[in-house]
């Protein structure tokens, strides 16, 4: 590297965000992820033994995935090259592999592939022979569930390590590192004052994301007026900076995890938790119609025949949300959420249709019973189509017991009623008509 290139690189580093400037330069100074890096843990041992397999680091932003990949290369004396799946393709992968194969000094190379979930199936396929033949050691980073975004042949060749969001203790430790060395990390002689309540606001609002915490802190410092050589960071500045920077993305795990927590809280008859997750989604910009559709599904799947009115209210909520928009839509959504959470629950219809689906899958071709087929032509009548059918309304009670199944199924029981809410009445009628099938 020339002196000119060295100076340019130094200038770029100095102008980078605080979260990039403070990256640790050794494994000992890496903070967090003790569940995989603690003493005696698998990844820690692999690094010490310098036996690095291909891996995927899966976890939310700002948890150290990129930093750790670079540290592993340094600790194990391996070459390190980095690509982003957002802007790279098969040609870039081929260029890296050709360079490695043509240079014996690059025989031990870690290819760090950021946002690996952005690669298509064919692009992920291109990695398989390189891993299989030892051309590269792959370390992929993803914020999305590998089971949904990574192809099975690749998953079978790598080890997945799950990164957890930073807890308050590790975020505090990272921020204290800056506060104790403001000259080094902020390049300032000003005294930075931040009391514990403001620090707590910053840590809590960062949602376990160290990058978010550090860069918000730096912005707070830069946007605070110097008074007599001091800058005192306020809660108002921290809150304003965090206000439009919520950890929520409709295309990543946070989106699916939050809606899952919402629906499961309704299923668990917990209106307070359900309302919390509803507010969390709406506050972070979730599509209200998406939530309304999920309420319709919840009313069908989890409440069902125990309270048929739940379906009516859920559909009404969907129509209201469609007409109103935000912020007014939050009110009908809240009404429906609380009503569904406190409704009696039954999934008997859900289980019944799935059981019937299974039967149809296993026995796809079965003849409709002759007595249930309409005789529409004279030819039908000549072949006795429809004979044996009895019209239920001709009976005193409007019901005539008969076998309506194909011959090889014989009155199979798919519907098993429950005794919750309205369904208790349906169960009584079902047993009166059909007994115990």
C-alpha positions in Angstrom: 0.0 0.0 0.0 1.4 3.4 -1.0 1.6 6.3 1.5 -1.2 8.0 -0.5 -3.5 5.0 -0.2 -2.6 4.7 3.5 -3.6 8.4 4.1 -6.8 8.0 2.3 -7.7 4.9 4.3 -6.9 6.7 7.6 -9.1 9.6 6.6 -12.0 7.2 5.8 -11.6 5.5 9.1 -11.6 8.9 11.0 -14.8 10.0 9.1 -16.6 6.7 9.7 -19.4 6.5 12.3 -18.4 5.9 16.0 -19.7 2.3 15.7 -17.1 1.5 13.1 -14.2 3.4 14.8 -14.7 1.6 18.1 -14.5 -1.9 16.7 -12.3 -4.1 18.9 -9.0 -5.2 17.5 -8.7 -8.4 19.5 -11.0 -11.2 20.7 -10.4 -10.3 24.3 -11.8 -6.8 23.8 -15.0 -8.1 22.1 -18.0 -7.4 24.3 -21.1 -9.6 24.3 -22.3 -13.0 22.9 -20.9 -14.9 25.9 -23.3 -17.8 25.2 -21.1 -18.7 22.1 -17.8 -17.0 23.0 -17.5 -17.7 26.7 -14.8 -19.9 28.1 -15.3 -23.5 27.0 -18.0 -22.6 24.4 -17.8 -24.2 21.0 -16.9 -21.1 19.0 -14.3 -20.0 21.5 -12.7 -23.5 21.3 -12.8 -23.5 17.5 -11.0 -20.1 17.4 -8.4 -21.2 19.9 -7.7 -24.4 18.0 -7.7 -22.5 14.7 -10.1 -25.0 13.2 -12.7 -22.7 11.7 -15.6 -24.3 9.8 -18.0 -22.6 7.4 -20.6 -20.8 9.5 -23.6 -18.5 9.5 -23.9 -15.8 12.1 -27.6 -15.2 12.6 -28.9 -12.4 14.7 -30.3 -8.8 14.8 -28.3 -5.8 13.6 -25.6 -4.3 15.8 -24.7 -7.5 17.7 -21.1 -8.0 16.4 -21.4 -10.4 13.5 -19.1 -8.5 11.1 -16.7 -7.6 13.8 -16.3 -11.1 15.1 -15.8 -12.5 11.5 -12.8 -10.1 11.1 -11.4 -11.0 14.5 -11.6 -14.7 13.7 -9.5 -14.1 10.6 -6.9 -12.2 12.6 -6.9 -14.6 15.5 -6.4 -17.6 13.2 -4.0 -15.9 10.7 -6.3 -16.4 7.8 -6.9 -14.2 4.8 -10.1 -12.2 4.9 -12.2 -11.0 2.0 -15.7 -9.5 2.3 -18.7 -9.2 0.0 -22.2 -7.9 0.4 -25.0 -10.1 -1.0 -26.8 -6.8 -1.7 -24.4 -5.7 -4.4 -22.5 -8.9 -5.3 -23.4 -11.9 -7.5 -22.0 -15.1 -8.9 -19.4 -13.3 -11.0 -18.0 -11.8 -7.8 -17.9 -15.2 -6.1 -16.1 -16.6 -9.1 -13.6 -13.7 -9.1 -12.7 -14.4 -5.4 -12.4 -18.2 -6.0 -10.2 -17.7 -9.1 -7.9 -15.3 -7.1 -7.6 -17.9 -4.3 -6.8 -20.8 -6.6 -4.2 -18.8 -8.5 -2.4 -17.6 -5.4 -1.0 -20.3 -2.9 -0.7 -17.6 -0.2 -4.5 -17.3 -0.2 -5.1 -21.0 0.5 -6.7 -20.3 3.9 -9.3 -17.6 3.1 -12.4 -16.6 5.0 -15.1 -15.2 2.7 -17.4 -13.0 4.7 -20.7 -12.7 3.0 -22.9 -10.0 4.6 -26.7 -10.2 4.1 -26.3 -13.7 2.8 -30.1 -14.1 2.8 -30.3 -11.7 -0.1 -28.6 -14.3 -2.3 -30.9 -16.2 -4.6 -31.0 -20.0 -4.7 -28.7 -20.2 -7.7 -26.3 -17.7 -6.1 -26.2 -19.8 -2.9 -25.7 -22.9 -5.0 -22.5 -21.4 -6.4 -21.0 -21.5 -2.9 -21.5 -25.2 -2.4 -18.5 -26.5 -4.4 -16.2 -23.9 -3.0 -17.1 -25.0 0.6 -17.0 -28.7 -0.4 -13.6 -28.4 -2.0 -12.1 -26.2 0.8 -11.5 -23.3 -1.5 -13.1 -20.9 1.0 -14.3 -20.9 4.6 -17.6 -19.1 4.4 -18.9 -16.9 7.2 -22.3 -15.6 6.3 -24.2 -13.0 8.2 -28.0 -12.7 8.2 -30.7 -11.0 10.2 -33.3 -13.4 8.8 -34.1 -17.0 9.9 -31.7 -19.3 8.0 -34.5 -21.9 7.8 -36.5 -19.6 5.6 -33.7 -17.8 3.7 -30.9 -20.3 3.3 -31.1 -23.4 1.0 -30.9 -26.8 2.8 -27.7 -28.0 1.0 -25.9 -25.0 2.3 -27.3 -25.3 5.8 -26.1 -29.0 5.9 -22.5 -27.8 5.2 -22.2 -25.1 7.8 -22.6 -24.4 11.5 -25.2 -21.8 12.6 -24.4 -19.5 15.5 -27.2 -17.4 16.8 -26.3 -13.9 18.0 -28.5 -12.4 20.7 -29.3 -8.7 21.2 -27.0 -7.0 23.6 -28.4 -6.8 27.1 -28.3 -3.6 29.1 -25.1 -4.6 30.9 -23.1 -5.1 27.7 -24.5 -1.9 26.1 -23.5 0.0 29.2 -20.0 -1.5 29.1 -19.6 -0.5 25.4 -20.8 3.1 26.0 -18.7 3.5 29.1 -15.7 2.5 27.0 -16.3 5.6 24.9 -17.1 7.9 27.8 -13.8 6.9 29.5 -11.9 7.7 26.3 -13.6 10.6 24.6 -10.3 12.0 23.3 -9.5 8.8 21.5 -13.0 7.9 20.2 -14.7 11.3 19.8 -11.5 13.4 19.1 -12.6 16.1 21.5 -11.3 17.8 24.6 -14.8 18.7 25.7 -16.2 17.1 28.8 -19.2 14.9 27.9 -21.8 14.7 30.7 -24.6 12.1 30.6 -26.4 11.1 33.8 -27.6 7.6 34.5 -31.2 8.3 33.6 -30.2 9.6 30.2 -27.9 6.7 29.7 -30.7 4.3 30.6 -32.9 6.0 28.0 -30.3 5.5 25.3 -29.7 1.9 26.3 -33.4 1.0 26.5 -34.2 2.7 23.2 -31.4 1.0 21.4 -33.2 -2.4 21.6 -29.9 -4.4 22.1 -28.3 -2.8 19.0 -24.8 -1.6 19.8 -24.4 0.2 16.5 -27.6 2.1 17.1 -26.6 3.0 20.7 -23.1 4.2 19.6 -24.2 6.2 16.6 -27.1 7.8 18.5 -24.7 8.7 21.3 -22.3 10.4 18.7 -25.2 12.3 17.1 -26.3 13.4 20.6 -22.8 14.7 21.3 -22.6 16.5 17.9 -26.0 18.1 18.3 -25.5 19.4 21.9 -24.3 23.0 22.4 -21.0 23.4 24.2 -21.3 25.4 27.4 -18.0 26.4 29.1 -16.1 23.4 27.6 -18.9 20.9 28.6 -21.7 19.1 26.7 -24.5 17.8 28.8 -26.6 15.3 27.0 -30.4 15.5 27.7 -33.2 13.0 27.6 -35.0 15.1 25.1 -32.2 14.9 22.5 -31.8 11.1 23.0 -35.5 10.5 22.7 -35.7 12.7 19.5 -32.8 10.8 17.9 -34.4 7.5 18.8 -37.9 8.4 17.8 -37.6 7.6 14.1 -35.1 4.8 14.5 -37.1 1.9 15.8 -35.9 -1.6 15.4 -38.6 -2.9 13.1 -38.5 -4.1 9.5 -41.5 -5.6 7.8 -39.2 -8.0 5.9 -37.1 -9.3 8.7 -37.5 -11.5 11.8 -38.7 -8.7 14.0 -41.8 -8.4 11.8 -42.6 -12.1 12.1 -41.6 -12.4 15.7 -43.9 -9.5 16.8 -47.0 -10.7 14.9 -46.3 -14.1 16.3 -46.2 -12.7 19.9 -49.4 -10.7 19.2 -51.4 -13.7 17.9 -50.1 -16.1 20.7 -51.0 -13.5 23.3 -54.6 -13.4 22.0 -54.6 -17.2 21.9 -53.4 -17.2 25.5 -56.2 -14.9 26.6 -53.8 -12.1 27.6 -55.3 -8.8 26.5 -52.6 -6.7 28.1 -49.7 -8.4 26.2 -51.7 -8.5 23.0 -52.4 -4.7 23.2 -48.7 -4.1 23.9 -47.6 -6.0 20.7 -50.4 -4.2 18.8 -49.0 -0.8 19.9 -45.5 -1.9 19.1 -46.4 -2.9 15.6 -48.5 0.3 14.9 -45.9 2.6 16.4 -43.2 1.1 14.2 -45.2 1.5 11.0 -46.7 -1.9 10.5 -49.5 -2.1 7.9 -52.8 -1.9 9.9 -54.5 -4.1 7.2 -51.9 -6.8 7.8 -52.8 -6.8 11.5 -56.6 -6.8 10.7 -56.2 -9.8 8.4 -54.4 -11.7 11.2 -57.2 -10.9 13.5 -59.6 -12.5 11.1 -57.4 -15.6 11.0 -57.2 -15.6 14.8 -61.0 -15.4 15.1 -61.3 -18.4 12.8 -58.4 -20.6 14.0 -58.3 -19.9 17.8 -61.8 -18.8 18.8 -63.9 -20.5 16.1 -67.2 -22.0 17.2 -66.7 -21.1 20.9 -67.7 -17.5 19.9 -68.8 -17.1 16.2 -69.4 -13.4 16.9 -65.6 -13.0 17.0 -65.4 -13.6 13.3 -68.1 -11.0 12.7 -66.2 -8.4 14.8 -62.9 -9.3 13.1 -64.4 -8.8 9.6 -66.0 -5.6 10.7 -62.6 -4.4 12.0 -61.0 -5.2 8.7 -63.6 -3.1 6.9 -63.2 -0.3 9.4 -59.4 -0.2 9.1 -59.8 -0.2 5.3 -62.0 2.8 5.4 -60.4 4.8 8.2 -56.6 4.5 7.9 -54.2 5.6 10.7 -54.2 6.9 13.4 -58.0 6.2 13.9 -57.6 2.5 12.9 -55.8 1.8 16.1 -59.1 2.0 18.0 -61.1 -0.7 16.1 -57.9 -2.8 16.1 -57.7 -2.4 19.9 -61.4 -3.3 20.3 -61.0 -6.5 18.3 -57.7 -7.4 20.0 -59.2 -7.2 23.5 -62.5 -8.9 22.5 -60.6 -11.8 20.8 -58.2 -12.2 23.7 -61.1 -12.5 26.2 -63.3 -14.7 24.0 -63.6 -18.4 24.9 -61.4 -20.5 22.6 -61.9 -23.5 20.3 -59.8 -24.8 17.5 -62.1 -27.8 16.7 -63.0 -26.5 13.2 -59.3 -25.9 12.4 -58.5 -29.5 13.5 -61.5 -30.9 11.6 -60.6 -29.4 8.3 -56.9 -30.4 8.6 -58.0 -34.0 9.5 -60.3 -34.1 6.5 -57.5 -32.7 4.3 -55.3 -35.5 5.4 -58.0 -38.1 4.6 -58.4 -36.6 1.1 -54.6 -36.6 0.6 -54.4 -40.3 1.6 -57.5 -41.4 -0.3 -57.9 -38.9 -3.2 -60.2 -41.1 -5.3 -63.4 -42.2 -3.7 -66.9 -42.6 -5.3 -69.7 -40.2 -4.2 -72.5 -42.4 -2.7 -75.2 -43.0 -5.3 -78.0 -41.6 -3.1 -76.3 -38.2 -2.9 -76.0 -37.7 -6.7 -78.7 -35.7 -8.4 -80.6 -37.6 -11.1 -80.8 -34.9 -13.7 -81.6 -36.9 -16.9 -83.7 -39.9 -17.8 -80.5 -41.9 -18.3 -79.6 -41.2 -14.7 -82.9 -42.6 -13.6 -82.5 -45.7 -15.7 -79.2 -46.3 -13.9 -80.9 -45.7 -10.5 -78.8 -42.6 -9.8 -80.0 -40.8 -6.7 -82.2 -43.7 -5.4 -82.3 -44.1 -1.7 -82.0 -40.4 -0.8 -84.3 -39.3 1.9 -85.3 -35.6 2.1 -84.5 -34.5 5.7 -87.3 -31.9 5.8 -89.9 -34.6 5.3 -89.1 -35.9 8.9 -90.6 -34.4 12.0 -87.3 -33.1 13.4 -85.8 -32.2 10.0 -83.1 -34.9 10.4 -82.8 -38.5 9.0 -79.7 -40.4 10.1 -77.9 -41.9 7.1 -74.4 -42.6 5.9 -73.2 -39.8 3.6 -69.6 -40.9 3.2 -68.1 -42.9 0.4 -68.1 -46.6 1.0 -64.4 -46.9 2.1 -64.6 -44.1 4.7 -67.7 -45.0 6.6 -68.8 -42.2 8.9 -65.3 -41.2 9.9 -65.1 -38.6 12.7 -63.2 -35.4 11.7 -65.1 -32.9 14.0 -64.5 -33.3 17.7 -66.6 -30.6 19.5 -65.4 -28.8 22.6 -67.4 -27.5 25.5 -66.3 -23.9 25.4 -68.8 -21.1 24.9 -71.4 -21.4 22.2 -69.9 -24.7 21.0 -71.2 -26.5 24.1 -74.7 -26.2 22.6 -73.4 -27.4 19.3 -71.7 -30.4 21.0 -75.0 -31.3 22.7 -76.9 -31.2 19.4 -74.1 -33.1 17.6 -74.2 -35.9 20.1 -78.0 -36.0 20.1 -78.0 -36.4 16.3 -75.0 -38.7 15.8 -74.2 -40.2 19.2 -70.6 -41.1 19.7 -69.2 -41.9 16.2 
